[in-house]
Amino acid sequence: MLLGVNIDHIATLRNARGGVEPDVEKAAHICEQNGAASVTTHLREDRRHIKDEDVYTLINSINTKLNLEMAMAEDIRQIAAEIKPYSICLVPEKRQEVTTEGGLDVAGQTERVKEFIKPLLDKGIIVSLFIDPDEKQVLASAETGAQFIELHTGSYAESFGYKEEEEEFLKLKTSAMLAQKSGLKVNAGHGLNYENVHRMHEIPDLVELNIGHSIISRAVFVGLPSAVKEMADLIK
């Protein structure tokens, strides 16, 4: 498995003072130098952390892959089409949420998703859909033309160490195997940390884990290079 590091909360800390520190571009370079196969940024509609200028800077400066998380918003699709990141991950978005709270309802809007991602696919951008581990969402995703899904691991992470853990983990494993049989490649992420990430090795052929908050939190105490390297070693 590969590690993708989400650096949104570097921008959150920078924006708290309205200055330039900590530097998002420098953080991205540290991540790629210490084991990250990709750098993820979520350009939210309210621009609460990552800004437009951040993605324009990163696409021209990092050596690894840029994965752009985004909602189905026309202005952000235009930016994605212009900068042509290696991949985009389509996520649901609510203004009032602290972080992404669940997967995209692809089954309830399959045609809309298909139409939204087509211009990005036409430009050669890899498209992933962030979905809950649910059979109908997996099968609907396979109909859209997207090459990847990213399984929302939040429920598994929240149940880790409790009696619900096995049930939530089985949903992930079953959904991953169904997706692969349906021609999709599978990533996973959300809520994964240094304690619960090891079970992702039990899911066959996961491509990449996208992890942000836990790594940035660990970096407060041990530094970003060590935090990234430790997670990269755990998921190898």
N, CA and C of each residue as an Amber inpcrd file, in Angstrom:
protein
   708
   0.8340000  -1.2090000   0.0000000   0.0000000   0.0000000   0.0000000
   0.8620000   1.2490000   0.0000000   0.3070000   2.2900000  -0.5530000
   0.9630000   3.5860000  -0.5960000   0.3200000   4.5230000   0.4180000
   1.0500000   5.5600000   0.7700000   0.5450000   6.5710000   1.6980000
   0.3280000   7.8870000   0.9730000  -0.8940000   8.4040000   1.1000000
  -1.1750000   9.7660000   0.6770000  -1.3940000  10.6170000   1.9170000
  -0.7320000  11.7430000   1.9980000  -0.8400000  12.5930000   3.1830000
  -1.6800000  13.8250000   2.8660000  -2.7260000  14.0100000   3.6440000
  -3.5830000  15.1790000   3.5120000  -2.9970000  16.3150000   4.3560000
  -2.6890000  17.4330000   3.7070000  -2.0230000  18.5420000   4.4070000
  -2.9700000  19.7140000   4.6840000  -4.2780000  19.4550000   4.6480000
  -5.2510000  20.5260000   4.8910000  -4.9940000  21.2620000   6.1970000
  -4.6500000  20.5040000   7.2500000  -4.5630000  21.1460000   8.5680000
  -3.2610000  21.9080000   8.7810000  -2.3180000  21.7610000   7.8700000
  -1.2040000  22.7210000   7.8290000  -1.7730000  24.0880000   7.4630000
  -2.6680000  24.0890000   6.4750000  -3.3100000  25.3460000   6.0640000
  -4.2370000  25.8760000   7.1520000  -4.9090000  24.9730000   7.8790000
  -5.7660000  25.4170000   8.9790000  -4.9650000  26.2090000   9.9980000
  -3.7940000  25.7020000  10.3570000  -2.9370000  26.3840000  11.3320000
  -2.4230000  27.7060000  10.7750000  -2.0340000  27.7150000   9.5110000
  -1.5840000  28.9560000   8.8790000  -2.6820000  30.0160000   8.9060000
  -3.8940000  29.6080000   8.5620000  -4.9940000  30.5570000   8.4540000
  -5.4390000  31.1060000   9.8040000  -5.1060000  30.3900000  10.8780000
  -5.4910000  30.8500000  12.2150000  -4.8960000  32.2190000  12.5320000
  -3.7240000  32.5090000  11.9620000  -3.0930000  33.8110000  12.1780000
  -3.1280000  34.6930000  10.9330000  -3.5570000  34.1080000   9.8230000
  -3.6630000  34.8940000   8.5990000  -2.3440000  35.2120000   7.9350000
  -1.2810000  34.5100000   8.3110000   0.0220000  34.7720000   7.7190000
   0.4290000  33.7040000   6.7290000   1.7140000  33.3740000   6.7370000
   2.2420000  32.4060000   5.7750000   2.8310000  31.1690000   6.4570000
   2.8400000  31.1480000   7.7770000   3.4050000  30.0120000   8.5100000
   2.3110000  29.2170000   9.2080000   2.4280000  27.8880000   9.1830000
   3.4220000  27.0680000   8.4870000   3.1690000  27.0250000   6.9840000
   4.2240000  26.8440000   6.2420000   4.1780000  26.9080000   4.7900000
   3.6440000  25.5990000   4.2050000   2.5540000  25.6730000   3.4660000
   1.9150000  24.4840000   2.8960000   2.8240000  23.8010000   1.8780000
   3.4900000  24.5900000   1.0640000   4.3780000  24.0140000   0.0500000
   5.5330000  23.2580000   0.7050000   6.1220000  23.8410000   1.7350000
   7.2140000  23.1770000   2.4370000   6.7290000  21.8870000   3.0890000
   5.5330000  21.9120000   3.6540000   4.9630000  20.7060000   4.2600000
   4.8190000  19.6010000   3.2230000   4.3560000  19.9540000   2.0260000
   4.1950000  18.9560000   0.9650000   5.5290000  18.3230000   0.6030000
   6.5750000  19.1420000   0.5200000   7.9000000  18.6030000   0.2020000
   8.4010000  17.6720000   1.3000000   8.1700000  18.0260000   2.5450000
   8.5820000  17.1640000   3.6550000   7.8530000  15.8220000   3.5690000
   6.5780000  15.8660000   3.2460000   5.8080000  14.6230000   3.1340000
   6.3730000  13.7200000   2.0500000   6.6310000  14.2720000   0.8830000
   7.1070000  13.4280000  -0.2090000   8.5300000  12.9420000   0.0270000
   9.3060000  13.6820000   0.8070000  10.6690000  13.2640000   1.1120000
  10.7230000  12.1670000   2.1760000   9.6010000  11.9310000   2.8550000
   9.6000000  10.9790000   3.9650000   8.6070000   9.8320000   3.7910000
   8.2550000   9.5640000   2.5480000   7.5010000   8.3540000   2.2780000
   6.1180000   8.5210000   1.6910000   5.6460000   9.7470000   1.5110000
   4.3170000   9.9470000   0.9200000   4.3930000   9.7550000  -0.5900000
   3.4830000   8.9360000  -1.1010000   3.4070000   8.7240000  -2.5510000
   2.5530000   9.7910000  -3.2240000   1.7330000  10.4830000  -2.4360000
   0.9160000  11.5660000  -2.9670000   0.6200000  12.5670000  -1.8620000
   0.2340000  13.7520000  -2.2720000  -0.1820000  14.8170000  -1.3560000
  -1.6300000  15.1510000  -1.6870000  -2.4640000  15.1480000  -0.6570000
  -3.8840000  15.4350000  -0.8370000  -4.2300000  16.7900000  -0.2430000
  -5.0270000  17.5360000  -0.9790000  -5.5900000  18.7910000  -0.4710000
  -7.0690000  18.8130000  -0.8130000  -7.8760000  19.3160000   0.1100000
  -9.3170000  19.4390000  -0.1130000  -9.6280000  20.9210000  -0.3190000
  -9.9290000  21.2680000  -1.5330000 -10.3030000  22.6510000  -1.8410000
 -11.8100000  22.7760000  -1.6090000 -12.1640000  23.1300000  -0.3840000
 -13.5760000  23.2110000  -0.0080000 -14.2310000  24.4480000  -0.6070000
 -15.5380000  24.3830000  -0.7420000 -16.2680000  25.5160000  -1.3060000
 -16.1090000  26.7780000  -0.4650000 -15.9850000  26.6270000   0.8630000
 -15.8260000  27.8120000   1.7160000 -14.3590000  28.1950000   1.9260000
 -13.4400000  27.4280000   1.3110000 -11.9860000  27.7120000   1.3720000
 -11.5110000  27.8640000   2.8250000 -11.9980000  27.0150000   3.7080000
 -11.6860000  27.1660000   5.1320000 -10.2360000  26.8380000   5.4690000
  -9.5690000  26.0610000   4.6160000  -8.1380000  25.7890000   4.8730000
  -7.3280000  25.9670000   3.5870000  -7.3600000  25.0310000   2.6860000
  -6.6340000  25.1640000   1.4310000  -7.2710000  26.2600000   0.5700000
  -6.4170000  27.1060000   0.0110000  -6.8740000  28.2010000  -0.8490000
  -6.5380000  27.8860000  -2.3160000  -7.1440000  28.6210000  -3.2140000
  -6.8840000  28.4170000  -4.6380000  -5.3900000  28.5140000  -4.9390000
  -4.7350000  29.5230000  -4.3670000  -3.3170000  29.7140000  -4.6590000
  -2.4600000  28.5480000  -4.1790000  -2.9340000  27.8420000  -3.1450000
  -2.1870000  26.6800000  -2.6680000  -2.1090000  25.5900000  -3.7250000
  -3.2470000  25.2890000  -4.3580000  -3.2290000  24.2030000  -5.3340000
  -2.4550000  24.6030000  -6.5870000  -2.5090000  25.8740000  -6.9520000
  -1.7120000  26.3280000  -8.0990000  -0.2160000  26.2380000  -7.7950000
   0.1550000  26.5440000  -6.5690000   1.5600000  26.4330000  -6.1740000
   2.0030000  24.9800000  -6.1370000   1.1890000  24.1280000  -5.5240000
   1.5780000  22.7320000  -5.3540000   1.6980000  21.9930000  -6.6750000
   0.8020000  22.2400000  -7.6140000   0.8490000  21.5120000  -8.8780000
   2.1390000  21.8090000  -9.6320000   2.7220000  22.9720000  -9.3720000
   3.9540000  23.3690000 -10.0690000   5.2190000  23.1080000  -9.2720000
   5.0850000  22.5770000  -8.0580000   6.2860000  22.4810000  -7.2240000
   6.5700000  21.0910000  -6.6720000   5.5440000  20.2810000  -6.4400000
   5.8310000  18.9850000  -5.8340000   6.2720000  17.9830000  -6.8970000
   7.0250000  17.0060000  -6.4420000   7.5430000  15.9870000  -7.3560000
   6.6560000  14.7470000  -7.3970000   5.8420000  14.5800000  -6.3860000
   4.9510000  13.4330000  -6.3270000   3.5800000  13.8140000  -6.8660000
   2.5910000  12.9730000  -6.6390000   1.2520000  13.1710000  -7.2020000
   0.4270000  14.1040000  -6.3270000  -0.3620000  14.9660000  -6.9700000
  -1.3170000  15.8020000  -6.2530000  -2.7090000  15.2120000  -6.4140000
  -3.3500000  14.9290000  -5.2850000  -4.7190000  14.4380000  -5.2670000
  -5.6010000  15.5650000  -4.7280000  -6.5500000  15.9970000  -5.5350000
  -7.4030000  17.1240000  -5.1670000  -8.7740000  16.6140000  -4.7500000
  -9.1010000  16.7490000  -3.4620000 -10.4450000  16.4380000  -3.0020000
 -11.3470000  17.6270000  -3.3050000 -12.5750000  17.3310000  -3.7210000
 -13.4670000  18.4080000  -4.1390000 -14.9110000  17.9470000  -4.1270000
 -15.8060000  18.8970000  -3.9210000 -17.2340000  18.6390000  -4.0460000
 -17.6510000  18.8240000  -5.5020000 -18.9050000  18.5230000  -5.7960000
 -19.4080000  18.7310000  -7.1550000 -19.7950000  20.1920000  -7.3410000
 -18.7670000  21.0200000  -7.4060000 -18.9460000  22.4610000  -7.5710000
 -18.2780000  22.8940000  -8.8740000 -18.9950000  23.6710000  -9.6700000
 -18.5080000  24.0120000 -10.9980000 -17.2050000  24.8090000 -10.9530000
 -17.0730000  25.7680000 -10.0040000 -15.8650000  26.5760000  -9.9800000
 -14.6400000  25.7330000  -9.6380000 -14.8210000  24.7400000  -8.7830000
 -13.6850000  23.8910000  -8.4210000 -13.3750000  22.9090000  -9.5510000
 -14.3970000  22.4700000 -10.2530000 -14.1280000  21.6260000 -11.4270000
 -13.3110000  22.3830000 -12.4620000 -13.5920000  23.6690000 -12.6310000
 -12.8300000  24.4730000 -13.5800000 -11.3620000  24.5630000 -13.1700000
 -11.1180000  24.7240000 -11.8620000  -9.7370000  24.7650000 -11.3730000
  -9.0530000  23.4280000 -11.6260000  -9.7580000  22.3290000 -11.3190000
  -9.1880000  21.0020000 -11.5430000  -8.8610000  20.7850000 -13.0150000
  -9.7530000  21.2060000 -13.8880000  -9.5200000  21.0430000 -15.3200000
  -8.3250000  21.8580000 -15.7880000  -8.0960000  22.9970000 -15.1320000
  -6.9780000  23.8630000 -15.5120000  -5.6460000  23.3240000 -15.0160000
  -5.5840000  22.9400000 -13.7390000  -4.2900000  22.5230000 -13.1840000
  -3.9640000  21.0590000 -13.4840000  -4.9640000  20.2550000 -13.7790000
  -4.8040000  18.8390000 -14.1060000  -3.9930000  18.0950000 -13.0490000
  -4.5440000  17.9490000 -11.8410000  -3.8510000  17.1410000 -10.8350000
  -3.7810000  15.6930000 -11.2970000  -2.9440000  14.9040000 -10.6640000
  -2.8630000  13.4870000 -11.0060000  -4.2240000  12.8270000 -10.8160000
  -4.9070000  13.1970000  -9.7320000  -6.2140000  12.6070000  -9.4400000
  -7.0780000  13.5990000  -8.6870000  -8.3880000  13.3680000  -8.7820000
  -9.3320000  14.0840000  -7.9270000 -10.1560000  13.0460000  -7.1820000
 -10.6150000  13.4110000  -6.0020000 -11.5110000  12.5530000  -5.2410000
 -12.7670000  13.3540000  -4.9510000 -13.8850000  12.8840000  -5.4680000
 -15.1470000  13.5930000  -5.2930000 -15.7500000  13.2240000  -3.9430000
 -16.0300000  14.2490000  -3.1370000 -16.5390000  14.0410000  -1.7790000
 -17.8020000  14.8650000  -1.5700000 -18.6530000  14.4480000  -0.6230000
 -19.7890000  15.2950000  -0.2500000 -19.2830000  16.4370000   0.6250000
 -20.0580000  17.4830000   0.6880000 -19.5960000  18.6260000   1.4770000
 -20.7750000  19.3920000   2.0520000 -20.6850000  19.6730000   3.3630000
 -21.6740000  20.5070000   4.0440000 -20.9370000  21.6440000   4.7260000
 -21.4610000  22.8450000   4.6110000 -20.7890000  24.0020000   5.1950000
 -20.6380000  23.8840000   6.7070000 -21.6480000  23.2670000   7.3730000
 -21.6470000  23.2520000   8.8370000 -20.7790000  22.1430000   9.4270000
 -20.3140000  21.1890000   8.6090000 -19.5550000  20.0730000   9.1570000
 -18.1320000  20.4920000   9.5030000 -17.5650000  19.8380000  10.5290000
 -16.1780000  20.0940000  10.9040000 -15.2460000  19.4240000   9.9140000
 -15.5690000  18.1890000   9.5420000 -14.8330000  17.4590000   8.5230000
 -15.8380000  16.6270000   7.7450000 -15.4140000  15.9990000   6.6720000
 -16.3250000  15.2020000   5.8570000 -16.9320000  14.0860000   6.6980000
 -18.2510000  14.0570000   6.7740000 -18.9220000  13.1830000   7.7330000
 -19.3980000  11.8640000   7.1480000 -19.3550000  11.6860000   5.8720000
 -19.8250000  10.4410000   5.2730000 -19.4690000  10.3980000   3.8020000
 -19.8400000   9.2890000   3.1720000 -19.5140000   9.1190000   1.7750000
 -20.4940000   9.8170000   0.8450000 -20.0770000   9.9560000  -0.3890000
 -20.9000000  10.5530000  -1.4340000 -22.0200000   9.5790000  -1.8120000
 -23.2340000  10.0950000  -1.9590000 -24.3540000   9.2570000  -2.3760000
 -24.3420000   9.1250000  -3.8990000 -23.5250000   8.2180000  -4.3790000
 -23.4320000   8.0000000  -5.8260000 -24.6940000   7.3120000  -6.3420000
 -25.2300000   6.3670000  -5.5640000 -26.4110000   5.6160000  -5.9980000
 -27.6180000   6.5220000  -6.2130000 -27.7010000   7.6010000  -5.4510000
 -28.8410000   8.4990000  -5.5590000 -28.6890000   9.5630000  -6.6280000
 -27.5250000   9.6400000  -7.2610000 -27.2870000  10.6680000  -8.2780000
 -26.2470000  10.1920000  -9.2940000 -26.4140000   8.9620000  -9.7390000
 -25.4150000   8.3510000 -10.6200000 -25.2030000   9.1460000 -11.8940000
 -26.2750000   9.5670000 -12.5320000 -26.1470000  10.3070000 -13.7910000
 -25.4690000  11.6520000 -13.5790000 -25.8080000  12.3110000 -12.4770000
 -25.1770000  13.6060000 -12.1910000 -23.6810000  13.4390000 -11.9700000
 -23.3000000  12.4150000 -11.2210000 -21.8790000  12.1540000 -10.9880000
 -21.1770000  11.8540000 -12.3120000 -21.8040000  11.0210000 -13.1220000
 -21.2200000  10.6380000 -14.4100000 -20.9680000  11.8650000 -15.2810000
 -21.9480000  12.7500000 -15.3340000 -21.8230000  13.9580000 -16.1580000
 -20.7830000  14.9140000 -15.5820000 -20.7220000  14.9880000 -14.2430000
 -19.7830000  15.9240000 -13.6170000 -18.3370000  15.5130000 -13.8540000
 -18.0600000  14.2110000 -13.7710000 -16.6580000  13.7770000 -13.8630000
 -16.1720000  13.5990000 -15.3000000 -17.0800000  13.5330000 -16.2660000
 -16.6560000  13.2540000 -17.6360000 -15.6220000  14.2450000 -18.1720000
 -15.8050000  15.5670000 -17.9930000 -14.7750000  16.4930000 -18.5010000
 -13.4020000  16.2820000 -17.8460000 -13.3950000  15.8360000 -16.5970000
 -12.1250000  15.5820000 -15.9180000 -11.4720000  14.3090000 -16.4430000
 -12.2840000  13.2900000 -16.6590000 -11.7700000  12.0550000 -17.2580000
 -11.2340000  12.3230000 -18.6580000 -11.9180000  13.1690000 -19.3950000
 -11.4930000  13.4920000 -20.7660000 -10.1310000  14.1730000 -20.7940000
  -9.7820000  14.8370000 -19.6900000  -8.4780000  15.5020000 -19.6060000
  -7.3940000  14.5740000 -19.0470000  -7.7410000  13.3290000 -18.8300000
  -6.7480000  12.3690000 -18.3540000  -6.5330000  12.3670000 -16.8590000
  -7.4420000  13.0010000 -16.1180000  -7.3400000  13.0380000 -14.6560000
  -7.9930000  11.7820000 -14.0840000  -7.2980000  11.1070000 -13.1980000
  -7.8650000   9.9440000 -12.5250000  -8.9370000  10.4160000 -11.5460000
 -10.0810000   9.7490000 -11.5510000 -11.2040000  10.1530000 -10.7030000
 -11.5040000   9.0530000  -9.6890000 -11.6220000   9.4680000  -8.4400000
 -12.0040000   8.5750000  -7.3480000 -13.2630000   9.1260000  -6.6900000
 -14.0970000   8.2310000  -6.2060000 -15.3340000   8.6210000  -5.5260000
 -15.2570000   8.1650000  -4.0790000 -15.4430000   9.0870000  -3.1590000
 -15.3590000   8.8030000  -1.7230000 -16.7230000   8.3020000  -1.2580000
 -16.7880000   7.0100000  -0.9470000 -18.0950000   6.4250000  -0.6350000
 -18.0350000   5.6080000   0.6530000 -19.2080000   5.4270000   1.2440000
 -19.3260000   4.5230000   2.3830000 -19.1990000   3.0830000   1.8910000
 -18.7610000   2.1680000   2.7540000 -18.6560000   0.7620000   2.3640000
 -20.0300000   0.1110000   2.2890000 -20.6840000   0.3220000   1.1680000
 -22.0690000  -0.0960000   0.9810000 -22.2060000  -0.6530000  -0.4360000
 -22.8350000  -1.8020000  -0.5720000 -22.8990000  -2.4900000  -1.8680000
 -23.5000000  -1.6140000  -2.9590000 -24.6030000  -0.9330000  -2.6720000
 -25.2550000  -0.1480000  -3.7230000 -24.3920000   1.0330000  -4.1540000
 -23.6230000   1.6010000  -3.2150000 -22.7330000   2.7060000  -3.5700000
 -21.5640000   2.2180000  -4.4260000 -21.0600000   1.0480000  -4.0990000
 -19.9650000   0.4690000  -4.8830000 -20.4280000   0.1920000  -6.3120000
 -21.5650000  -0.4590000  -6.4570000 -22.0550000  -0.8200000  -7.7880000
 -22.4100000   0.4180000  -8.6100000 -22.9680000   1.4290000  -7.9560000
 -23.2700000   2.6750000  -8.6690000 -21.9840000   3.3630000  -9.1200000
 -20.9590000   3.3310000  -8.2790000 -19.6770000   3.9510000  -8.6290000
 -19.0780000   3.3150000  -9.8720000 -19.2530000   2.0000000 -10.0050000
 -18.7030000   1.2800000 -11.1540000 -19.3770000   1.6890000 -12.4560000
 -20.5510000   2.3040000 -12.3700000 -21.2890000   2.7240000 -13.5650000
 -20.9010000   4.1160000 -14.0500000 -20.1270000   4.8470000 -13.2640000
 -19.8870000   6.2640000 -13.5760000 -18.7230000   6.5090000 -14.5210000
 -17.8180000   5.5490000 -14.6300000 -16.5970000   5.7670000 -15.4040000
 -15.3940000   6.1090000 -14.5550000 -15.6210000   6.3320000 -13.2550000
 -14.4910000   6.5750000 -12.3420000 -13.6180000   5.3270000 -12.2680000
 -12.3090000   5.5460000 -12.0920000 -11.3880000   4.4110000 -12.0170000
 -11.2210000   3.8910000 -10.5970000 -11.4580000   4.7550000  -9.6090000
 -11.2010000   4.4250000  -8.2140000 -12.4190000   4.7300000  -7.3580000
 -12.5090000   4.0370000  -6.2380000 -13.2870000   4.5260000  -5.1110000
 -12.3230000   4.6930000  -3.9430000 -12.6960000   5.5610000  -3.0130000
 -12.0050000   5.6410000  -1.7220000 -13.0360000   5.3030000  -0.6530000
 -12.7910000   4.2120000   0.0420000 -13.7320000   3.7790000   1.0710000
 -13.6000000   4.6290000   2.3180000 -14.7420000   5.1120000   2.7890000
 -14.7920000   5.9220000   4.0000000 -14.5970000   5.0160000   5.2100000
 -13.4820000   5.1770000   5.8990000 -13.1330000   4.3020000   7.0220000
 -13.5320000   4.8840000   8.3750000 -14.3240000   5.9400000   8.3790000
 -14.6710000   6.6210000   9.6210000 -15.3900000   5.7490000  10.6350000
 -16.3540000   4.9600000  10.1860000 -17.1000000   4.1180000  11.1310000
 -16.1990000   3.0380000  11.7200000 -15.3270000   2.4830000  10.8960000
 -14.3580000   1.5180000  11.4160000 -13.4580000   2.1710000  12.4540000
 -12.9490000   3.3610000  12.1410000 -12.0380000   4.0480000  13.0610000
 -12.7200000   4.3610000  14.3890000 -13.9710000   4.7980000  14.3260000
 -14.6970000   5.1370000  15.5560000 -15.0130000   3.9040000  16.3990000
 -15.1730000   2.7580000  15.7420000 -15.5250000   1.5300000  16.4680000
 -14.3080000   0.7150000  16.8720000 -13.1270000   1.1580000  16.4920000
 -11.9210000   0.3820000  16.7670000 -11.7620000   0.1690000  18.2770000
 -11.5940000  -1.0900000  18.6580000 -11.4610000  -1.4260000  20.0640000
 -12.7630000  -1.7030000  20.7660000 -13.8780000  -1.5530000  20.0420000
 -15.2030000  -1.8120000  20.5990000 -15.8340000  -3.0030000  19.8850000
 -16.9720000  -3.4660000  20.3720000 -17.5870000  -4.6780000  19.8320000
 -18.0310000  -4.5090000  18.3790000 -18.2530000  -3.2760000  17.9470000
 -18.7020000  -3.0420000  16.5630000 -17.5550000  -3.0940000  15.5570000
 -16.3280000  -3.1630000  16.0440000 -15.1740000  -3.0740000  15.1430000
 -15.2190000  -4.1240000  14.0340000 -15.4810000  -5.3720000  14.3890000
 -15.4330000  -6.4500000  13.4030000 -16.4810000  -6.2660000  12.3200000
 -17.6790000  -5.8260000  12.7340000 -18.7470000  -5.5880000  11.7620000
 -18.3650000  -4.4810000  10.7820000 -17.8090000  -3.3870000  11.3060000
 -17.4380000  -2.2600000  10.4460000 -16.2630000  -2.6240000   9.5480000
 -15.3290000  -3.3990000  10.0810000 -14.1970000  -3.8130000   9.2600000
 -14.6500000  -4.7240000   8.1270000 -15.5700000  -5.6320000   8.4200000
 -16.0630000  -6.5510000   7.3960000 -16.7540000  -5.7950000   6.2640000
 -17.4560000  -4.7130000   6.5930000 -18.0730000  -3.8950000   5.5440000
 -17.0110000  -3.3500000   4.5930000 -15.8960000  -2.8890000   5.1530000
 -14.8110000  -2.3700000   4.3230000 -14.2380000  -3.4600000   3.4180000
 -13.9560000  -4.5960000   4.0060000 -13.3310000  -5.6870000   3.2510000
 -14.2580000  -6.1900000   2.1530000 -15.5240000  -6.3860000   2.4880000
 -16.4950000  -6.8710000   1.5040000 -16.6780000  -5.8760000   0.3700000
 -16.7610000  -4.5940000   0.7180000 -16.9450000  -3.5560000  -0.2990000
 -15.7250000  -3.4400000  -1.2000000 -14.5480000  -3.5600000  -0.6240000
 -13.3210000  -3.4900000  -1.4210000 -13.2630000  -4.6240000  -2.4340000
 -13.6100000  -5.8150000  -1.9970000 -13.5560000  -6.9710000  -2.8920000
 -14.6210000  -6.8660000  -3.9800000 -15.7980000  -6.3590000  -3.6480000
 -16.8420000  -6.1480000  -4.6460000 -16.4070000  -5.1050000  -5.6690000
 -15.8060000  -4.0360000  -5.1960000 -15.3370000  -2.9840000  -6.0980000
 -14.3050000  -3.5190000  -7.0770000 -13.3760000  -4.2910000  -6.5650000
 -12.3320000  -4.8490000  -7.4230000 -12.9200000  -5.7900000  -8.4700000
 -13.9050000  -6.5790000  -8.0750000 -14.5720000  -7.4600000  -9.0330000
 -15.3380000  -6.6630000 -10.0810000 -15.7320000  -5.4350000  -9.7170000
 -16.4920000  -4.5700000 -10.6270000 -15.5840000  -3.6880000 -11.4770000
 -14.2900000  -3.8900000 -11.3810000 -13.3480000  -3.1590000 -12.2190000
 -12.7940000  -1.8840000 -11.6190000 -13.0670000  -1.6420000 -10.3500000
 -12.5720000  -0.4350000  -9.6820000 -11.3240000  -0.7350000  -8.8720000
 -10.4420000   0.2440000  -8.7880000  -9.3290000   0.1920000  -7.8480000
  -9.7830000   0.8730000  -6.5540000  -9.1390000   0.4920000  -5.4460000
  -9.6690000   0.9090000  -4.1500000  -8.6050000   1.5800000  -3.2890000
  -8.9210000   2.7880000  -2.8440000  -8.1840000   3.4880000  -1.7960000
  -9.0580000   3.5150000  -0.5450000  -8.5170000   3.9930000   0.5510000
  -9.3080000   4.0960000   1.7810000  -8.7830000   5.2480000   2.6280000
  -9.6460000   5.7870000   3.4790000  -9.2060000   6.8500000   4.3620000
 -10.3310000   7.4650000   5.1630000  -9.9620000   8.1790000   6.1750000
 -10.7780000   8.9710000   7.0990000 -10.7550000   8.3250000   8.4830000
 -10.1300000   9.0160000   9.4110000 -10.0680000   8.5580000  10.7890000
  -8.9920000   7.5300000  11.0720000  -8.2430000   7.1330000  10.0600000
  -7.1690000   6.1680000  10.2860000  -6.0470000   6.8260000  11.0760000
  -5.4660000   6.0490000  12.0070000  -4.3770000   6.5790000  12.8310000
  -3.3280000   5.5000000  13.0770000  -2.3720000   5.8060000  13.9230000
  -1.2370000   4.9090000  14.1410000  -1.6410000   3.6210000  14.8560000
  -2.7890000   3.6220000  15.5190000  -3.2340000   2.4460000  16.2560000
  -4.1290000   1.5300000  15.4220000  -4.9560000   2.1110000  14.5580000
  -5.9330000   1.2780000  13.8430000  -5.5840000   0.9710000  12.3980000
  -4.5230000   1.5820000  11.8750000  -4.2380000   1.4480000  10.4460000
  -3.7730000   0.0460000  10.0670000  -3.2590000  -0.7200000  11.0210000
  -2.6670000  -2.0130000  10.6800000  -3.6790000  -2.9810000  10.0700000
  -4.9540000  -2.8330000  10.3840000  -5.9500000  -3.7650000   9.8550000
  -6.2060000  -3.5650000   8.3630000  -5.7740000  -2.4550000   7.8130000
  -5.9300000  -2.2590000   6.3810000  -5.1220000  -3.2780000   5.5840000
  -4.1080000  -3.8760000   6.2110000  -3.3380000  -4.9330000   5.5440000
  -4.1750000  -6.1850000   5.3260000  -5.2830000  -6.3090000   6.0340000
  -6.1470000  -7.4840000   5.8930000  -7.0900000  -7.3670000   4.6980000
  -7.1070000  -6.2190000   4.0590000  -7.9560000  -6.0030000   2.8870000
  -7.0840000  -6.1470000   1.6410000  -7.3680000  -7.1270000   0.7920000
  -6.5020000  -7.3790000  -0.3600000  -6.4550000  -6.2110000  -1.3510000
  -5.2540000  -5.9150000  -1.8140000  -5.0410000  -5.0350000  -2.9740000
  -5.5200000  -3.5970000  -2.8050000  -5.5430000  -3.0870000  -1.5860000
  -5.7400000  -1.6500000  -1.4300000  -4.5620000  -0.9260000  -2.0710000
  -4.8500000   0.1510000  -2.7640000  -3.7890000   0.8790000  -3.4610000
  -3.1500000   1.9210000  -2.5490000  -3.9750000   2.7550000  -1.9210000
  -3.4370000   3.8790000  -1.1580000  -4.3400000   4.2110000   0.0150000
  -3.7250000   4.6160000   1.1160000  -4.4530000   5.1350000   2.2680000
  -4.2050000   6.6270000   2.3430000  -5.2730000   7.4090000   2.4370000
  -5.1420000   8.8540000   2.5670000  -5.3850000   9.2490000   4.0190000
  -4.3590000   9.7920000   4.6440000  -4.3880000  10.0880000   6.0770000
  -3.8680000  11.5040000   6.2940000  -4.5730000  12.2640000   7.1180000
  -4.1550000  13.6380000   7.3620000  -4.1080000  14.0150000   8.8190000
  -5.2730000  14.0520000   9.4770000  -5.3610000  14.6130000  10.8200000
  -4.4270000  13.9240000  11.7990000  -4.3800000  12.6030000  11.7710000
  -3.5330000  11.8730000  12.7110000  -2.0560000  12.2010000  12.5130000
  -1.6350000  12.3030000  11.2550000  -0.2280000  12.6070000  10.9750000
   0.1230000  14.0170000  11.4230000  -0.7220000  14.9790000  11.1240000
  -0.4370000  16.3580000  11.5160000  -0.4730000  16.4960000  13.0390000
  -1.3730000  15.7570000  13.6830000  -1.4230000  15.7760000  15.1460000
  -0.1380000  15.2150000  15.7430000   0.3320000  14.0790000  15.2100000
   1.5820000  13.4890000  15.7000000   2.7670000  14.4330000  15.4590000
   2.7050000  15.1470000  14.3510000   3.8070000  16.0470000  13.9970000
   4.0010000  17.1570000  15.0250000   2.9380000  17.5440000  15.7150000
   3.0530000  18.5700000  16.7580000   4.0860000  18.1470000  17.8030000
   4.1710000  16.8500000  18.0640000   5.0430000  16.3460000  19.1190000
   6.3780000  15.8160000  18.6020000   6.3800000  15.2190000  17.4040000
   7.6180000  14.5740000  16.9420000   8.1960000  15.2170000  15.6890000
   7.4820000  16.1510000  15.0970000   7.9300000  16.7570000  13.8540000
   7.3050000  16.0650000  12.6540000   7.0900000  16.8130000  11.5910000
   6.4150000  16.2720000  10.4110000   7.2180000  15.1650000   9.7240000
   8.5360000  15.2880000   9.5510000   9.2560000  14.1900000   8.8940000
   9.0910000  12.8590000   9.6220000   9.2250000  12.8620000  10.9300000
   9.0950000  11.6220000  11.6980000   7.6690000  11.0780000  11.6530000
   6.6840000  11.9730000  11.7340000   5.2880000  11.5400000  11.7190000
   4.9290000  10.8740000  10.3950000   5.3720000  11.4470000   9.2940000
   5.0980000  10.8640000   7.9760000   5.8300000   9.5350000   7.8070000
   7.0940000   9.5200000   8.1900000   7.8960000   8.2970000   8.0170000
   7.3190000   7.1490000   8.8400000   6.8940000   7.4480000  10.0580000
   6.3380000   6.3890000  10.9030000   5.0820000   5.7920000  10.2780000
   4.1910000   6.6440000   9.7630000   2.9840000   6.1150000   9.1350000
   3.3100000   5.3610000   7.8520000   4.2270000   5.8850000   7.0590000
   4.6080000   5.1920000   5.8180000   5.1630000   3.7990000   6.1380000
   5.9460000   3.6900000   7.2000000   6.4940000   2.3820000   7.5850000
   5.3910000   1.4300000   8.0300000   4.3710000   1.9510000   8.7130000
   3.2840000   1.1040000   9.1960000   2.4530000   0.4960000   8.0850000
   2.3300000   1.1940000   6.9710000   1.4400000   0.7000000   5.9300000
   2.1750000   0.0120000   4.7880000   3.4930000  -0.0680000   4.8350000
   4.2330000  -0.7370000   3.7820000   3.8150000  -2.2030000   3.6980000
